[in-house]
Structure formats: C-alpha cells, structure tokens
C-alpha cells in the first residue's frame, strides 16, 4: 500500500499547495486534470499488477495441489511403457472429473481409468476419494474384485459426507434423499490387472472399452459383461474379473474417457477415434507418446478449441522381454473380450 498512498498524497499536496491548482483558468484545469488522470492511471496499473501476481500465485498453488492428486506417471512401470494426459473442461483447471493411475504391485500392474459425473473443479473431491482408495487398495488386496469393492465403499463414504454437509438435519439418510445434490452422482470405472506374463483381467463399470493396438490394427475390447457405474447401484455379491487375453510384447492398450469419442466438431460430428488410432499405428513400433500426441492434436483440431467435457487418455505398451514363443502366448485367445465388428484397419 506504500506506493498508492504516496501517489494519493502527491495528488492531494498538489491540489492544496501548488498555486496552479488554485487557479480557475482553462490551462490550470487541464494541468490539474492531467495530474489526477496520471495518478489514477498509476493506481489502476498498480492494482492490476498486484492482482495478476496474486492470480499467478494462486494458479501455481492450485497446479501443485492438482498435480499431487493426479500425479504425473513415470515413463516405465514394471516393463510397461506408459504415457498419459488429460484436459479439463474448466478453464484454468489442471484436473477435472477424469482420473487414472498405474501402480506396480506384487499381484501385477494395476490400472484404473475413471470418469466422475460432471466435469471440472466440482468433481475434484470425488476424484480424490476414488484415487486415494485405489492407491491403498491395490497393495492391500490380492483379489481385483476386493479392490473394486474398496473403491465402491470410498465413493459411498465421500457421497455420504457431501450429502450430510448439504442437509445436516437428514442425518445418515441424507444420501437416500432424492433431492440431495449427490443422489445421482456416479463414477464409471475401468479396472485392469496386467500380470507378469501379460495376462489381462478387468472390471468395467460403465466405462468406454479400451483399444488394443497390435500389428498395425486398432480394435475395441470388451472384457466380459459390463457392470453398472459405481454409485447408483450396489456391486453384485460375487465379483469375478473378466479375462481379456494377454498383452503381448510390443502390443499396446489405450484407455480413455467418454470425453474423447463424444467430442464434436462445429457440424456436430463425433471424434473418429478408431480412424485416428488406425492412422497412428501405421508407424511401427507403436510409441505410446506418439499415439498420445496424435489423439490430442487431432482432437483439438476436431473441436476447434478446448473440449466441452473432460478428456483423459492413457496408453500402455508391453516392452517386457518375450517370455516364450509368440505362438504359445497366443494360446489363450481373447474370445470373451473382442468385438470383431469394431476392428479397424488402416486404409
């Protein structure tokens, strides 16, 4: 406040002491107006610079906090080459309603990709609850189904706390109130376990299917019957992960949220993700970083600007050494997870 105070004092001193300021002629009035205009402009510029500094500091703090929540993934995790990125629909936000994590455990590499209902900063609390539970459960639980149940319980606790905060008088029944702001909240989740031999097991709770990039092709995989999203309905009493075959050395999995395929251009056309992937895998070997760049660059061109929904993409390539003959690794086909009609081959 020292500089604005000094400017204000100078303007008042000029008005009270300077003989020119006491005159009523046109020239004197012009000079006085110029002095006060200069002082006012200086004050405005000073306040603007101060506000910009505060905004920059706030963004740095928010970016640091959000990067801890959705932390950058290392380039390699237990023999898998990893690349991931996301865009928030809220301007200035680093993290939105999409979540992902990849963690190496004694049971294999466990992967989660999720999408919270809604987008932007309002969904960050739910993202934190789900990711925090996942990061603990993957090390504690030997069964993948138990990990999924931990995510369900964490989400239920988080939504219950939000409901009670909104309706303190409702008590434990706040979450059941149809007028509660969290009554229709849900999270779609794709939960994977990639074992040392490349065998992949999965739970899909209402999430878009992943894509397998192999041999210059891109094909959508649906591993077993999908479950409902977490939140509205309880999980079945018996949980068994669905087999998705094996991720062989050199093959790549791409996981994404629905903000990718639901993105539209100015004519209302959806983003052609299968065609973009087919073009991206023409270059061999397939690099996760190159696939990620291809998807996001084409997506931003397609939408002619930032997306209207949160977008997240995670790419994992098996760079482990060939364990056995390639034909032997193929002995277990993806009969439960392949959609033959969705296979895309490059033109």
C-alpha positions as CSV (number, residue, x, y, z in Angstrom):
1,X,0.0,0.0,0.0
2,X,3.0,2.3,0.3
3,X,3.1,3.3,-3.4
4,X,-0.6,4.0,-3.8
5,X,-0.6,6.0,-0.6
6,X,2.4,8.1,-1.9
7,X,0.6,8.7,-5.2
8,X,-2.5,9.8,-3.4
9,X,-0.6,12.1,-1.1
10,X,1.2,13.7,-4.0
11,X,-2.1,14.4,-5.7
12,X,-3.6,16.0,-2.6
13,X,-0.5,18.0,-1.9
14,X,-0.6,19.3,-5.5
15,X,-4.2,20.3,-5.1
16,X,-3.6,22.1,-1.8
17,X,-0.2,23.6,-2.2
18,X,0.5,24.2,-5.9
19,X,-0.6,27.8,-7.0
20,X,-1.5,26.5,-10.4
21,X,-4.1,24.2,-8.9
22,X,-5.8,27.2,-7.2
23,X,-6.4,28.9,-10.5
24,X,-9.6,28.6,-12.4
25,X,-8.4,29.2,-15.9
26,X,-8.7,26.6,-18.7
27,X,-5.0,25.9,-18.7
28,X,-4.8,25.3,-15.0
29,X,-7.8,23.0,-15.1
30,X,-6.2,21.0,-17.9
31,X,-3.0,20.6,-16.0
32,X,-4.8,19.6,-12.8
33,X,-6.9,17.0,-14.7
34,X,-3.8,15.6,-16.3
35,X,-2.1,15.2,-12.9
36,X,-5.1,13.4,-11.4
37,X,-5.5,11.3,-14.5
38,X,-1.9,10.2,-14.3
39,X,-2.3,9.4,-10.6
40,X,-5.5,7.4,-11.2
41,X,-3.9,5.5,-14.1
42,X,-0.9,4.7,-12.0
43,X,-3.1,3.4,-9.2
44,X,-5.1,1.2,-11.6
45,X,-1.9,-0.3,-13.2
46,X,-0.5,-0.9,-9.7
47,X,-3.7,-2.7,-8.6
48,X,-3.8,-4.7,-11.9
49,X,-0.2,-5.9,-11.4
50,X,-0.9,-6.9,-7.8
51,X,-4.0,-8.9,-8.8
52,X,-2.0,-10.6,-11.6
53,X,0.7,-11.6,-9.1
54,X,-1.9,-13.0,-6.8
55,X,-3.6,-14.9,-9.6
56,X,-0.3,-16.3,-10.8
57,X,0.5,-17.4,-7.2
58,X,-3.0,-19.0,-6.8
59,X,-2.6,-20.9,-10.1
60,X,0.8,-22.2,-9.0
61,X,-0.6,-23.4,-5.7
62,X,-3.7,-25.0,-7.4
63,X,-1.5,-26.6,-10.1
64,X,0.8,-28.1,-7.4
65,X,-2.1,-29.4,-5.4
66,X,-3.8,-30.8,-8.5
67,X,-0.6,-32.4,-9.8
68,X,-0.3,-34.3,-6.5
69,X,-3.9,-35.5,-6.9
70,X,-3.4,-36.7,-10.5
71,X,0.3,-37.1,-10.3
72,X,2.4,-37.5,-13.5
73,X,3.1,-41.1,-14.3
74,X,6.6,-42.4,-14.7
75,X,7.5,-43.3,-18.3
76,X,8.1,-47.0,-17.4
77,X,6.3,-49.1,-14.8
78,X,7.4,-52.8,-14.4
79,X,8.3,-53.2,-18.1
80,X,5.4,-51.2,-19.4
81,X,5.9,-48.0,-21.4
82,X,3.4,-45.5,-20.2
83,X,2.1,-42.2,-21.4
84,X,-1.0,-40.3,-20.2
85,X,-2.5,-36.9,-20.4
86,X,-5.8,-35.1,-19.7
87,X,-7.6,-31.9,-20.4
88,X,-10.1,-30.2,-18.1
89,X,-13.2,-28.6,-19.5
90,X,-12.9,-25.8,-16.9
91,X,-10.5,-23.0,-18.0
92,X,-7.5,-22.8,-15.7
93,X,-8.1,-26.2,-14.1
94,X,-5.3,-28.8,-14.3
95,X,-7.6,-31.7,-13.1
96,X,-11.2,-32.2,-13.8
97,X,-13.6,-35.2,-13.4
98,X,-11.4,-37.8,-15.1
99,X,-8.9,-39.9,-13.2
100,X,-6.3,-42.5,-13.9
101,X,-3.5,-44.3,-12.1
102,X,-1.0,-47.1,-12.9
103,X,0.7,-48.9,-10.0
104,X,3.1,-51.9,-9.9
105,X,2.2,-54.4,-7.2
106,X,3.2,-57.9,-6.2
107,X,0.0,-59.0,-8.0
108,X,0.8,-57.3,-11.3
109,X,0.4,-53.8,-12.7
110,X,-3.0,-52.5,-11.7
111,X,-4.6,-49.7,-13.7
112,X,-7.7,-47.6,-13.1
113,X,-9.4,-45.2,-15.5
114,X,-12.5,-43.4,-14.3
115,X,-14.9,-40.6,-15.1
116,X,-16.9,-38.7,-12.5
117,X,-20.3,-37.5,-13.4
118,X,-19.9,-33.8,-14.3
119,X,-16.6,-32.2,-15.0
120,X,-14.1,-29.6,-13.9
121,X,-13.3,-28.4,-10.4
122,X,-16.6,-29.5,-8.9
123,X,-15.7,-33.2,-9.5
124,X,-12.2,-33.0,-7.9
125,X,-13.4,-34.1,-4.4
126,X,-14.8,-37.4,-5.9
127,X,-11.6,-37.9,-7.9
128,X,-9.6,-37.6,-4.7
129,X,-11.7,-40.1,-2.8
130,X,-11.6,-42.7,-5.6
131,X,-7.9,-42.3,-6.3
132,X,-6.9,-42.3,-2.7
133,X,-8.7,-45.6,-2.1
134,X,-7.2,-47.2,-5.2
135,X,-3.7,-46.3,-4.3
136,X,-4.0,-48.1,-0.9
137,X,-6.2,-51.0,-2.0
138,X,-4.0,-52.2,-4.9
139,X,-1.3,-53.1,-2.4
140,X,-3.5,-54.5,0.3
141,X,-5.9,-56.6,-1.7
142,X,-4.8,-59.8,-3.5
143,X,-8.1,-60.0,-5.5
144,X,-9.0,-57.4,-8.1
145,X,-12.7,-57.7,-7.0
146,X,-11.7,-56.6,-3.5
147,X,-10.0,-53.5,-4.9
148,X,-13.3,-52.6,-6.7
149,X,-15.3,-53.0,-3.5
150,X,-12.8,-50.7,-1.7
151,X,-13.5,-48.1,-4.5
152,X,-17.2,-48.5,-4.0
153,X,-17.0,-48.0,-0.2
154,X,-14.8,-45.0,-0.6
155,X,-17.2,-43.4,-3.0
156,X,-20.1,-44.1,-0.8
157,X,-18.4,-42.5,2.2
158,X,-17.5,-39.4,0.2
159,X,-21.0,-39.0,-1.2
160,X,-22.5,-39.6,2.3
161,X,-20.3,-36.8,3.7
162,X,-21.3,-34.4,0.9
163,X,-25.0,-35.2,1.4
164,X,-24.8,-34.7,5.2
165,X,-23.0,-31.4,4.6
166,X,-25.7,-30.2,2.3
167,X,-28.6,-31.5,4.6
168,X,-27.2,-31.7,8.2
169,X,-30.7,-32.4,9.6
170,X,-31.2,-35.5,7.4
171,X,-28.5,-37.5,9.3
172,X,-27.5,-40.9,7.9
173,X,-30.4,-40.9,5.4
174,X,-29.2,-37.8,3.6
175,X,-27.7,-39.9,0.8
176,X,-31.2,-41.5,0.1
177,X,-32.9,-38.2,-0.3
178,X,-33.9,-37.8,-4.0
179,X,-33.5,-34.1,-3.7
180,X,-29.9,-34.5,-2.4
181,X,-27.2,-33.0,-4.7
182,X,-25.4,-36.3,-4.7
183,X,-28.4,-38.6,-5.3
184,X,-27.5,-39.0,-8.9
185,X,-23.7,-38.9,-8.6
186,X,-21.8,-41.8,-10.1
187,X,-18.3,-42.8,-11.4
188,X,-17.6,-45.0,-14.4
189,X,-14.5,-47.2,-13.8
190,X,-12.3,-49.4,-15.9
191,X,-10.1,-51.5,-13.6
192,X,-7.3,-53.7,-15.0
193,X,-4.7,-56.1,-13.8
194,X,-1.8,-56.8,-16.1
195,X,0.3,-59.8,-14.8
196,X,3.9,-60.6,-15.5
197,X,3.0,-63.0,-18.3
198,X,0.9,-60.3,-20.0
199,X,-2.4,-61.8,-18.9
200,X,-5.0,-59.1,-18.5
201,X,-8.1,-59.2,-16.2
202,X,-10.6,-56.5,-16.0
203,X,-13.7,-55.0,-14.4
204,X,-15.7,-52.5,-16.5
205,X,-18.2,-50.4,-14.5
206,X,-20.0,-48.5,-17.3
207,X,-16.8,-47.2,-18.8
208,X,-15.8,-47.0,-22.5
209,X,-14.0,-50.1,-23.7
210,X,-10.2,-49.9,-24.2
211,X,-8.5,-50.3,-27.6
212,X,-5.8,-52.9,-28.4
213,X,-3.2,-51.6,-30.8
214,X,-1.4,-54.5,-32.4
215,X,0.0,-55.4,-35.8
216,X,-1.0,-52.2,-37.4
217,X,-4.6,-52.5,-36.3
218,X,-6.8,-50.9,-33.6
219,X,-9.6,-52.9,-32.2
220,X,-12.0,-52.2,-29.3
221,X,-12.0,-54.8,-26.5
222,X,-15.0,-55.6,-24.3
223,X,-13.9,-57.9,-21.5
224,X,-17.0,-59.7,-20.2
225,X,-20.3,-58.2,-19.2
226,X,-20.1,-54.6,-18.0
227,X,-21.2,-53.7,-14.5
228,X,-23.2,-50.5,-13.7
229,X,-21.2,-47.4,-12.7
230,X,-20.2,-47.0,-9.1
231,X,-22.7,-45.1,-7.0
232,X,-26.3,-45.7,-8.1
233,X,-26.4,-49.4,-7.7
234,X,-24.5,-51.8,-5.3
235,X,-22.0,-54.2,-6.8
236,X,-23.0,-57.9,-7.2
237,X,-22.4,-60.2,-4.2
238,X,-20.0,-62.3,-6.3
239,X,-17.3,-60.4,-8.2
240,X,-15.1,-62.2,-10.8
241,X,-12.8,-60.3,-13.1
242,X,-13.2,-60.9,-16.8
243,X,-10.3,-62.3,-18.8
244,X,-9.1,-60.2,-21.7
245,X,-6.4,-62.4,-23.1
246,X,-2.8,-61.3,-23.0
247,X,-1.0,-58.1,-23.8
248,X,1.9,-59.5,-25.8
249,X,5.3,-57.8,-26.0
250,X,5.1,-54.9,-28.5
251,X,1.3,-54.6,-28.1
252,X,-0.4,-51.5,-26.8
253,X,-3.6,-50.7,-24.8
254,X,-5.3,-47.4,-25.0
255,X,-7.7,-46.4,-22.2
256,X,-9.8,-43.2,-22.5
257,X,-12.8,-41.4,-21.1
258,X,-16.0,-40.7,-23.0
259,X,-15.0,-37.1,-23.5
260,X,-12.8,-38.3,-26.4
261,X,-15.3,-40.1,-28.5
262,X,-18.2,-37.7,-27.5
263,X,-16.2,-34.6,-28.7
264,X,-18.0,-32.9,-31.6
265,X,-16.9,-30.5,-34.3
266,X,-18.8,-27.5,-35.5
267,X,-21.1,-29.7,-37.6
268,X,-22.0,-32.0,-34.7
269,X,-19.9,-34.9,-35.9
270,X,-18.3,-37.1,-33.2
271,X,-14.5,-37.5,-33.0
272,X,-13.4,-40.5,-35.1
273,X,-11.1,-42.2,-32.5
274,X,-10.9,-45.6,-34.3
275,X,-9.8,-43.9,-37.5
276,X,-7.3,-41.8,-35.7
277,X,-5.8,-44.8,-33.9
278,X,-5.6,-46.7,-37.2
279,X,-3.6,-43.9,-38.7
280,X,-1.4,-43.7,-35.6
281,X,-0.4,-47.4,-35.6
282,X,0.8,-47.3,-39.2
283,X,4.3,-46.4,-37.9
284,X,5.9,-49.4,-36.2
285,X,6.8,-49.9,-33.5
286,X,4.0,-48.1,-31.9
287,X,5.1,-45.4,-29.4
288,X,2.7,-44.5,-26.5
289,X,3.9,-40.9,-26.6
290,X,3.3,-40.7,-30.4
291,X,-0.2,-42.2,-30.0
292,X,-1.0,-39.7,-27.3
293,X,0.2,-36.8,-29.4
294,X,-1.8,-38.0,-32.4
295,X,-5.0,-38.3,-30.4
296,X,-4.8,-34.9,-28.6
297,X,-3.6,-33.0,-31.7
298,X,-6.4,-34.4,-33.8
299,X,-9.0,-33.9,-31.0
300,X,-8.1,-30.2,-30.6
301,X,-8.3,-29.7,-34.4
302,X,-11.6,-31.5,-34.5
303,X,-13.2,-29.4,-31.7
304,X,-11.5,-26.2,-32.9
305,X,-10.5,-25.4,-29.3
306,X,-10.8,-26.7,-25.8
307,X,-13.2,-29.6,-25.2
308,X,-16.6,-29.2,-23.7
309,X,-16.1,-32.2,-21.4
310,X,-13.1,-33.5,-19.5
311,X,-10.8,-35.7,-21.6
312,X,-8.2,-38.3,-20.4
313,X,-6.1,-40.8,-22.4
314,X,-3.8,-43.5,-21.0
315,X,-1.5,-45.6,-23.2
316,X,0.4,-48.7,-22.1
317,X,2.8,-50.7,-24.3
318,X,4.2,-54.0,-23.2
319,X,8.0,-53.6,-23.5
320,X,8.8,-56.7,-21.5
321,X,11.1,-59.4,-23.0
322,X,9.4,-62.2,-24.9
323,X,8.8,-64.9,-22.2
324,X,8.1,-67.7,-24.6
325,X,7.4,-68.3,-28.2
326,X,4.9,-65.8,-29.6
327,X,2.6,-68.6,-30.7
328,X,2.5,-70.0,-27.2
329,X,1.5,-66.6,-25.8
330,X,-1.3,-66.6,-28.3
331,X,-2.7,-69.9,-26.9
332,X,-5.3,-68.0,-24.8
333,X,-7.5,-66.1,-27.3
334,X,-9.5,-63.0,-26.4
335,X,-12.7,-64.8,-27.1
336,X,-14.5,-63.0,-24.2
337,X,-13.3,-59.6,-25.0
338,X,-13.1,-59.0,-28.7
339,X,-15.7,-57.2,-30.8
340,X,-15.0,-58.4,-34.3
341,X,-17.2,-55.8,-35.9
342,X,-15.2,-52.9,-34.4
343,X,-11.8,-53.9,-35.9
344,X,-10.3,-51.0,-37.8
345,X,-7.5,-51.4,-40.3
346,X,-5.6,-48.5,-41.8
347,X,-6.5,-47.5,-45.3
